[in-house]
Amino acid sequence: MHWSSCSFTGDTVKIGEITYKLKPPQNPELVPVKHISDSLPQTVAQHLRWIMQKDLLGQDVFLIGPPGPLRRSIAMQYLELTKREVEYVALSRDTTETDLKQRREIRSGTAFYIDQCAVRAAIRGRVLVLEGLEKAERNVLPVLNNLLENREMQLEDGRFLMSAERYDKLLQEHTKEELDSWKIVRVSEDFRVIALGLPVPKYKGNPLDPPLRSRFQARDVYYLPFKDQLELLYSAGPNVAAERVSQLLSLATTLCSQESSSLGLPDFPVDNLLPVLHVLNSFPMLSSQQLLHRLYPYNSMLGKDGRTAVEGVLSRFELLDGHRQPAPTTILSVSTAKDVEGHADITLHVVDKDITFQVPAVWEPRPPKSSPTYIHTPSHSQLLAEMIQSHMVKDICLIGPKGCGKSVIAREFAEMLGYSMEPVMLYQDMTVRDLLQQRYTLPNGDTAWRPSPLVTAAMEGKLLLLDGIHRVNLGTLAVLSRLLHDREIDLYDGTRLLRWDRYQTLKEQLHLSDQELQERSVFPIHPSFRVLALAEPPVVGSAGSNSRAQQWLGPEVLTMFLYHNVMPLAKEEEMGLIQGLAPNVPMEGAEQLLHLAHSLRKTNDPTAQSLASSLSTRQLLRICRRLSQHPEESITHAVNKACLSRYTLSLSFSLSHTPTHTQAVQGRPHISLCDGWVRFQQYGYTEINDGVLTIGSVSAPIYNADQKMKVPDVLFYDNPQHMMVMEDMLKDFLLGEHLLLVGNQGVGKNKIVDRFLHLLNRPREYLQLHRDTTVQTLTLQPSVRDGIITYEDSPLVKAVKFGHVLVIDEADKAPTNVTCILKTLVESGEMILADGRRIISAFMDRPDTIIMHPDFRMIVLANRPGFPFLGNDFFGALGDIFSCHAVDNPKPKAELAMLKQYGPDVPDATLQKLVAAFGELRSLADQGTINYPYSTREVVNIVKHLQKFPDEGLANVVRNVFDFDSYNKDMREVLIEALHKHGIPIGAKPSSVKLAKE
């Protein structure tokens, strides 16, 4: 076959018998470079020939096929061959008509329309490449229908785009000046559209709109045929046995076939075989199965049937060689490479050989095991060594449950290679603009674009940490696929970032300096730039539409990274970790704790599993730090506190279901309530001497506040139970923890916190969350002054700046995807604000930073999860980064004493009736007989009324609380029965009064 060869003669390019006449490009920096490989596979040449036919016919094309960079690469190769300028746009659910046609910008007080990609391409005769048509919202793309069909479009600024033929006809009768005055603009005859999309159904997305579909000519671009792929892979891995290469490729082909997808297996990322072969080439002793897990982590993303199916395929191709232990690997040394700039020499000890190779690095790398705050465990050292192998060729994603140390491993990895890290916390409503560029206004009122941390990290060669890619919408993530595969990205303001070598080639070909290219807004991406993503394991079998548990690890995301699983630590390793980070912890307590946590992790009982997730490594460390300060505390108390078992379930229930039985969690009993009562009566529970506050057995210095008016002052009657909660809170507060108080309504959470801060003399900032809270409103409040948007700091930012205590109320009412940005603030002390400033914990010499004050603390209040509360499960999402405290109604004796202080003139008998009746109602609510948990707040209101109007009957006053239930027949009967039992006559109708005989 001769026609598939490409040849250039003078200014024509020829594919087979088809010739295309080249035109010199007007903006040569927009022509793709270095996309064509030296040897062109036959299939690719056939695709290019077909595109050329369509191009000569003046038709627009649609390349359809499985996920991966191949379709985009073919489009770019064609444009490079024919020296065409490209306008590239990645579509997502946030793409609007303004991103395609015209956007308004303000320049010195006047609004202008700036042409966007589709209009620029049409007027200047470029090729518009639209990627991801299945991601765009349903009715956005019809904007282009008329431009595709008749090459016509009406613009917002009053101009009208007209096809070249009609325009030229008009020119014969009218002058160009006349047409300009009618605002008619000629669409170049060279304008074409190349659309790239996935076939929907089969893949997730919106199906193609029929009128749009009919305007395109389609071509199926499937993976390269076996033979072509094999040649590519052979050249990538000359040290690898040919048989292994063909086995891996056969496996990949099988997992992409129709039979596999009918079993529900996601497509195998064929394009990633190439980087993996580079790794195999340097480490031929690695088992194929180990590498396969990095490409296709089937253990985390598939259910039991899926795993069996994959292992069946593996054994068919004799790839099950990894049942042996993975090749033990450790990092021996890290040093700066002498000959290559921006690289480090790494020596790994694999099985029994030392292998040295180079990976990208930035500043001075440091030797492994030299960090004082990172404790080395064998399994994590193995993981780091494997990550460095993958880092040689591609971006990495770490998968592991929350609180298992992903962020710590990532930080150690970055420090070891001398990277500075750029953490970006992803959340569910994140738009592409939040990821890439945001609009802001200059001081004179002009609009401008601010690059996001992601873009600056790419240009400065940092390690970008994408925290939580399991949360973000898949369409938003897909915009990054071009950055991850090709290291190229186009931004909203027309800036292009190019791969380092392509940028250098462009510079040489056009004889331009960096300065000149930057004026044309072309920038290089630093060659050391890498992305490290963190994610929680996909929820197996959740193909439903439930957004929280979406199966995020689909065929598209599989092509973006190499995957590494963070396995839970073995018991001995976890013990070593705890001793290293909480040195004085009592051994006996720590062993009981680990024994419990590991037996919970092993069970299959769902309740035990949910408890195990609350006892993550992070939470165990917190308990042990506290035990090392207060060794007299019981383990039971600590575990109950961490799991919030008062509200999730009774711990004893789940423990009796685990093989360890309960002996593990019997510890020294916590101070019982009667002790507390005795101590309370003898000498009160709080005392203040010489600027030192003592609550129970814990003391803390009183804070010297400079803003006195922000210290809360609240009416508070001491009672032992609340004082014990405060004592507990003070213990954690002194350890530097942020607190989370969970309880029913009306149990006094706000009062306890205000009293606590009043005693400590700490100023407070207050934030109340609600359904419409967004990430922006949490951090900044925009306001307009003299026509300029300025941002006022929210209470959160003020508290961080001045070292106040931030009280976040109703935290469970805000969507969890909003509150999850508190995680980076609590964990690493970093957070990026909407106006581009960032909060950092340590002093760094950078512009636009807010240094976190060392006294800053957060106290979060939330209702307990579950019915009848309508909030989100804040504890489930973020419970393990706070120290949790359950707040309960006071016990009868304490409640009675408290009510006496509210109603000194109310008869004791009445108060006792009330306390007894409400006590019974609460136990009914705990058993689930009634829904509403009656709280102290309701009793206090009744007592206040009786104190002020003593003549009113009790039966009348309690109706203030119970009239809510007067229309619910079943509930009403339960209430009447309980209240009558304790001598409160309510709802007595004449018919039900039986006169007693004297």
Secondary structure in CASP SS format (residue, H / E / C, confidence):
PFRMAT SS
TARGET T0000
AUTHOR 0000-0000-0000
METHOD secondary structure of the structure
MODEL  1
M C 1.00
H C 1.00
W C 1.00
S C 1.00
S C 1.00
C E 1.00
S E 1.00
F E 1.00
T E 1.00
G C 1.00
D C 1.00
T E 1.00
V E 1.00
K E 1.00
I E 1.00
G C 1.00
E C 1.00
I E 1.00
T E 1.00
Y E 1.00
K E 1.00
L C 1.00
K C 1.00
P C 1.00
P C 1.00
Q C 1.00
N C 1.00
P H 1.00
E H 1.00
L H 1.00
V C 1.00
P C 1.00
V C 1.00
K C 1.00
H C 1.00
I C 1.00
S C 1.00
D C 1.00
S C 1.00
L C 1.00
P C 1.00
Q H 1.00
T H 1.00
V H 1.00
A H 1.00
Q H 1.00
H H 1.00
L H 1.00
R H 1.00
W H 1.00
I H 1.00
M H 1.00
Q H 1.00
K H 1.00
D H 1.00
L H 1.00
L H 1.00
G C 1.00
Q C 1.00
D C 1.00
V E 1.00
F E 1.00
L E 1.00
I E 1.00
G C 1.00
P C 1.00
P C 1.00
G C 1.00
P C 1.00
L H 1.00
R H 1.00
R H 1.00
S H 1.00
I H 1.00
A H 1.00
M H 1.00
Q H 1.00
Y H 1.00
L H 1.00
E H 1.00
L H 1.00
T C 1.00
K C 1.00
R C 1.00
E C 1.00
V E 1.00
E E 1.00
Y E 1.00
V E 1.00
A E 1.00
L C 1.00
S C 1.00
R C 1.00
D C 1.00
T C 1.00
T C 1.00
E H 1.00
T H 1.00
D H 1.00
L H 1.00
K C 1.00
Q E 1.00
R E 1.00
R E 1.00
E E 1.00
I E 1.00
R E 1.00
S C 1.00
G C 1.00
T E 1.00
A E 1.00
F E 1.00
Y E 1.00
I E 1.00
D E 1.00
Q C 1.00
C H 1.00
A H 1.00
V H 1.00
R H 1.00
A H 1.00
A H 1.00
I H 1.00
R H 1.00
G C 1.00
R C 1.00
V E 1.00
L E 1.00
V E 1.00
L E 1.00
E E 1.00
G C 1.00
L C 1.00
E C 1.00
K C 1.00
A C 1.00
E C 1.00
R C 1.00
N C 1.00
V C 1.00
L H 1.00
P H 1.00
V H 1.00
L H 1.00
N H 1.00
N H 1.00
L H 1.00
L H 1.00
E H 1.00
N C 1.00
R C 1.00
E C 1.00
M E 1.00
Q E 1.00
L C 1.00
E C 1.00
D C 1.00
G C 1.00
R C 1.00
F E 1.00
L E 1.00
M E 1.00
S C 1.00
A H 1.00
E H 1.00
R H 1.00
Y H 1.00
D H 1.00
K H 1.00
L H 1.00
L H 1.00
Q H 1.00
E H 1.00
H C 1.00
T C 1.00
K H 1.00
E H 1.00
E H 1.00
L H 1.00
D H 1.00
S H 1.00
W C 1.00
K C 1.00
I E 1.00
V E 1.00
R E 1.00
V C 1.00
S C 1.00
E C 1.00
D C 1.00
F C 1.00
R E 1.00
V E 1.00
I E 1.00
A E 1.00
L E 1.00
G E 1.00
L C 1.00
P C 1.00
V C 1.00
P C 1.00
K C 1.00
Y C 1.00
K C 1.00
G C 1.00
N C 1.00
P C 1.00
L C 1.00
D C 1.00
P H 1.00
P H 1.00
L H 1.00
R H 1.00
S C 1.00
R C 1.00
F C 1.00
Q E 1.00
A E 1.00
R E 1.00
D E 1.00
V C 1.00
Y C 1.00
Y C 1.00
L C 1.00
P C 1.00
F H 1.00
K H 1.00
D H 1.00
Q H 1.00
L H 1.00
E H 1.00
L H 1.00
L H 1.00
Y H 1.00
S H 1.00
A H 1.00
G C 1.00
P C 1.00
N C 1.00
V C 1.00
A C 1.00
A H 1.00
E H 1.00
R H 1.00
V H 1.00
S H 1.00
Q H 1.00
L H 1.00
L H 1.00
S H 1.00
L H 1.00
A H 1.00
T H 1.00
T H 1.00
L H 1.00
C C 1.00
S C 1.00
Q H 1.00
E H 1.00
S H 1.00
S H 1.00
S H 1.00
L C 1.00
G C 1.00
L C 1.00
P C 1.00
D C 1.00
F C 1.00
P C 1.00
V H 1.00
D H 1.00
N H 1.00
L H 1.00
L H 1.00
P H 1.00
V H 1.00
L H 1.00
H H 1.00
V H 1.00
L H 1.00
N H 1.00
S H 1.00
F C 1.00
P C 1.00
M C 1.00
L C 1.00
S C 1.00
S H 1.00
Q H 1.00
Q H 1.00
L H 1.00
L H 1.00
H H 1.00
R H 1.00
L H 1.00
Y C 1.00
P C 1.00
Y H 1.00
N H 1.00
S H 1.00
M H 1.00
L C 1.00
G C 1.00
K H 1.00
D H 1.00
G H 1.00
R H 1.00
T H 1.00
A H 1.00
V H 1.00
E H 1.00
G H 1.00
V H 1.00
L H 1.00
S H 1.00
R H 1.00
F C 1.00
E C 1.00
L C 1.00
L C 1.00
D C 1.00
G C 1.00
H C 1.00
R C 1.00
Q C 1.00
P C 1.00
A C 1.00
P C 1.00
T E 1.00
T E 1.00
I E 1.00
L E 1.00
S E 1.00
V E 1.00
S E 1.00
T E 1.00
A C 1.00
K C 1.00
D C 1.00
V C 1.00
E C 1.00
G C 1.00
H E 1.00
A E 1.00
D E 1.00
I E 1.00
T E 1.00
L E 1.00
H E 1.00
V E 1.00
V C 1.00
D C 1.00
K E 1.00
D E 1.00
I E 1.00
T E 1.00
F E 1.00
Q E 1.00
V E 1.00
P E 1.00
A C 1.00
V C 1.00
W C 1.00
E C 1.00
P C 1.00
R C 1.00
P C 1.00
P C 1.00
K C 1.00
S C 1.00
S C 1.00
P C 1.00
T C 1.00
Y C 1.00
I C 1.00
H C 1.00
T C 1.00
P H 1.00
S H 1.00
H H 1.00
S H 1.00
Q H 1.00
L H 1.00
L H 1.00
A H 1.00
E H 1.00
M H 1.00
I H 1.00
Q H 1.00
S H 1.00
H H 1.00
M C 1.00
V C 1.00
K C 1.00
D C 1.00
I E 1.00
C E 1.00
L E 1.00
I E 1.00
G C 1.00
P C 1.00
K C 1.00
G C 1.00
C C 1.00
G C 1.00
K H 1.00
S H 1.00
V H 1.00
I H 1.00
A H 1.00
R H 1.00
E H 1.00
F H 1.00
A H 1.00
E H 1.00
M H 1.00
L C 1.00
G C 1.00
Y C 1.00
S C 1.00
M E 1.00
E E 1.00
P E 1.00
V E 1.00
M E 1.00
L C 1.00
Y C 1.00
Q C 1.00
D C 1.00
M C 1.00
T C 1.00
V H 1.00
R H 1.00
D H 1.00
L H 1.00
L C 1.00
Q E 1.00
Q E 1.00
R E 1.00
Y E 1.00
T E 1.00
L C 1.00
P C 1.00
N C 1.00
G C 1.00
D C 1.00
T E 1.00
A E 1.00
W E 1.00
R E 1.00
P E 1.00
S C 1.00
P H 1.00
L H 1.00
V H 1.00
T H 1.00
A H 1.00
A H 1.00
M H 1.00
E H 1.00
G C 1.00
K C 1.00
L E 1.00
L E 1.00
L E 1.00
L E 1.00
D E 1.00
G C 1.00
I C 1.00
H C 1.00
R C 1.00
V C 1.00
N C 1.00
L H 1.00
G H 1.00
T H 1.00
L H 1.00
A H 1.00
V C 1.00
L C 1.00
S H 1.00
R H 1.00
L H 1.00
L H 1.00
H H 1.00
D H 1.00
R C 1.00
E C 1.00
I E 1.00
D E 1.00
L C 1.00
Y C 1.00
D C 1.00
G C 1.00
T C 1.00
R E 1.00
L E 1.00
L E 1.00
R C 1.00
W H 1.00
D H 1.00
R H 1.00
Y H 1.00
Q H 1.00
T H 1.00
L H 1.00
K H 1.00
E H 1.00
Q H 1.00
L H 1.00
H C 1.00
L C 1.00
S C 1.00
D H 1.00
Q H 1.00
E H 1.00
L H 1.00
Q H 1.00
E H 1.00
R C 1.00
S C 1.00
V E 1.00
F E 1.00
P E 1.00
I C 1.00
H C 1.00
P C 1.00
S C 1.00
F C 1.00
R E 1.00
V E 1.00
L E 1.00
A E 1.00
L E 1.00
A E 1.00
E C 1.00
P C 1.00
P C 1.00
V C 1.00
V C 1.00
G C 1.00
S C 1.00
A C 1.00
G C 1.00
S C 1.00
N C 1.00
S C 1.00
R C 1.00
A C 1.00
Q C 1.00
Q C 1.00
W C 1.00
L C 1.00
G C 1.00
P H 1.00
E H 1.00
V H 1.00
L H 1.00
T C 1.00
M C 1.00
F C 1.00
L E 1.00
Y E 1.00
H E 1.00
N E 1.00
V C 1.00
M C 1.00
P C 1.00
L C 1.00
A C 1.00
K H 1.00
E H 1.00
E H 1.00
E H 1.00
M H 1.00
G H 1.00
L H 1.00
I H 1.00
Q H 1.00
G H 1.00
L H 1.00
A C 1.00
P C 1.00
N C 1.00
V C 1.00
P C 1.00
M H 1.00
E H 1.00
G H 1.00
A H 1.00
E H 1.00
Q H 1.00
L H 1.00
L H 1.00
H H 1.00
L H 1.00
A H 1.00
H H 1.00
S H 1.00
L H 1.00
R H 1.00
K H 1.00
T C 1.00
N C 1.00
D C 1.00
P H 1.00
T H 1.00
A H 1.00
Q H 1.00
S H 1.00
L H 1.00
A H 1.00
S H 1.00
S H 1.00
L C 1.00
S C 1.00
T H 1.00
R H 1.00
Q H 1.00
L H 1.00
L H 1.00
R H 1.00
I H 1.00
C H 1.00
R H 1.00
R H 1.00
L H 1.00
S H 1.00
Q H 1.00
H C 1.00
P C 1.00
E C 1.00
E C 1.00
S C 1.00
I H 1.00
T H 1.00
H H 1.00
A H 1.00
V H 1.00
N H 1.00
K H 1.00
A H 1.00
C H 1.00
L C 1.00
S H 1.00
R H 1.00
Y H 1.00
T H 1.00
L C 1.00
S C 1.00
L H 1.00
S H 1.00
F H 1.00
S H 1.00
L H 1.00
S H 1.00
H C 1.00
T C 1.00
P C 1.00
T C 1.00
H C 1.00
T C 1.00
Q H 1.00
A H 1.00
V H 1.00
Q C 1.00
G C 1.00
R C 1.00
P C 1.00
H C 1.00
I C 1.00
S C 1.00
L H 1.00
C H 1.00
D H 1.00
G H 1.00
W H 1.00
V H 1.00
R H 1.00
F H 1.00
Q H 1.00
Q H 1.00
Y H 1.00
G C 1.00
Y C 1.00
T E 1.00
E E 1.00
I E 1.00
N E 1.00
D C 1.00
G C 1.00
V E 1.00
L E 1.00
T E 1.00
I E 1.00
G C 1.00
S C 1.00
V E 1.00
S E 1.00
A E 1.00
P E 1.00
I C 1.00
Y C 1.00
N C 1.00
A C 1.00
D C 1.00
Q C 1.00
K H 1.00
M H 1.00
K H 1.00
V C 1.00
P C 1.00
D C 1.00
V C 1.00
L C 1.00
F C 1.00
Y C 1.00
D C 1.00
N C 1.00
P H 1.00
Q H 1.00
H H 1.00
M H 1.00
M H 1.00
V H 1.00
M H 1.00
E H 1.00
D H 1.00
M H 1.00
L H 1.00
K H 1.00
D H 1.00
F H 1.00
L H 1.00
L C 1.00
G C 1.00
E C 1.00
H C 1.00
L E 1.00
L E 1.00
L E 1.00
V E 1.00
G E 1.00
N C 1.00
Q C 1.00
G C 1.00
V C 1.00
G C 1.00
K H 1.00
N H 1.00
K H 1.00
I H 1.00
V H 1.00
D H 1.00
R H 1.00
F H 1.00
L H 1.00
H H 1.00
L H 1.00
L H 1.00
N C 1.00
R C 1.00
P C 1.00
R E 1.00
E E 1.00
Y E 1.00
L E 1.00
Q E 1.00
L C 1.00
H C 1.00
R C 1.00
D C 1.00
T C 1.00
T C 1.00
V H 1.00
Q H 1.00
T H 1.00
L H 1.00
T H 1.00
L E 1.00
Q E 1.00
P E 1.00
S E 1.00
V E 1.00
R E 1.00
D C 1.00
G C 1.00
I E 1.00
I E 1.00
T E 1.00
Y E 1.00
E E 1.00
D E 1.00
S C 1.00
P H 1.00
L H 1.00
V H 1.00
K H 1.00
A H 1.00
V H 1.00
K H 1.00
F H 1.00
G C 1.00
H C 1.00
V E 1.00
L E 1.00
V E 1.00
I E 1.00
D E 1.00
E C 1.00
A C 1.00
D C 1.00
K C 1.00
A C 1.00
P C 1.00
T H 1.00
N H 1.00
V H 1.00
T H 1.00
C C 1.00
I C 1.00
L H 1.00
K H 1.00
T H 1.00
L H 1.00
V H 1.00
E H 1.00
S C 1.00
G C 1.00
E C 1.00
M E 1.00
I E 1.00
L C 1.00
A C 1.00
D C 1.00
G C 1.00
R C 1.00
R E 1.00
I E 1.00
I E 1.00
S C 1.00
A C 1.00
F C 1.00
M C 1.00
D C 1.00
R C 1.00
P C 1.00
D C 1.00
T E 1.00
I E 1.00
I E 1.00
M C 1.00
H C 1.00
P C 1.00
D C 1.00
F C 1.00
R E 1.00
M E 1.00
I E 1.00
V E 1.00
L E 1.00
A E 1.00
N E 1.00
R C 1.00
P C 1.00
G C 1.00
F C 1.00
P C 1.00
F C 1.00
L C 1.00
G C 1.00
N C 1.00
D C 1.00
F H 1.00
F H 1.00
G H 1.00
A H 1.00
L H 1.00
G H 1.00
D H 1.00
I H 1.00
F C 1.00
S E 1.00
C E 1.00
H E 1.00
A E 1.00
V E 1.00
D C 1.00
N C 1.00
P C 1.00
K C 1.00
P H 1.00
K H 1.00
A H 1.00
E H 1.00
L H 1.00
A H 1.00
M H 1.00
L H 1.00
K H 1.00
Q H 1.00
Y H 1.00
G C 1.00
P C 1.00
D C 1.00
V C 1.00
P C 1.00
D H 1.00
A H 1.00
T H 1.00
L H 1.00
Q H 1.00
K H 1.00
L H 1.00
V H 1.00
A H 1.00
A H 1.00
F H 1.00
G H 1.00
E H 1.00
L H 1.00
R H 1.00
S H 1.00
L H 1.00
A H 1.00
D H 1.00
Q H 1.00
G C 1.00
T C 1.00
I C 1.00
N C 1.00
Y C 1.00
P C 1.00
Y C 1.00
S C 1.00
T H 1.00
R H 1.00
E H 1.00
V H 1.00
V H 1.00
N H 1.00
I H 1.00
V H 1.00
K H 1.00
H H 1.00
L H 1.00
Q H 1.00
K H 1.00
F C 1.00
P C 1.00
D C 1.00
E C 1.00
G C 1.00
L H 1.00
A H 1.00
N H 1.00
V H 1.00
V H 1.00
R H 1.00
N H 1.00
V H 1.00
F H 1.00
D H 1.00
F H 1.00
D H 1.00
S C 1.00
Y C 1.00
N C 1.00
K H 1.00
D H 1.00
M H 1.00
R H 1.00
E H 1.00
V H 1.00
L H 1.00
I H 1.00
E H 1.00
A H 1.00
L H 1.00
H H 1.00
K H 1.00
H C 1.00
G C 1.00
I C 1.00
P C 1.00
I C 1.00
G C 1.00
A C 1.00
K C 1.00
P H 1.00
S H 1.00
S H 1.00
V C 1.00
K C 1.00
L C 1.00
A C 1.00
K C 1.00
E C 1.00
END
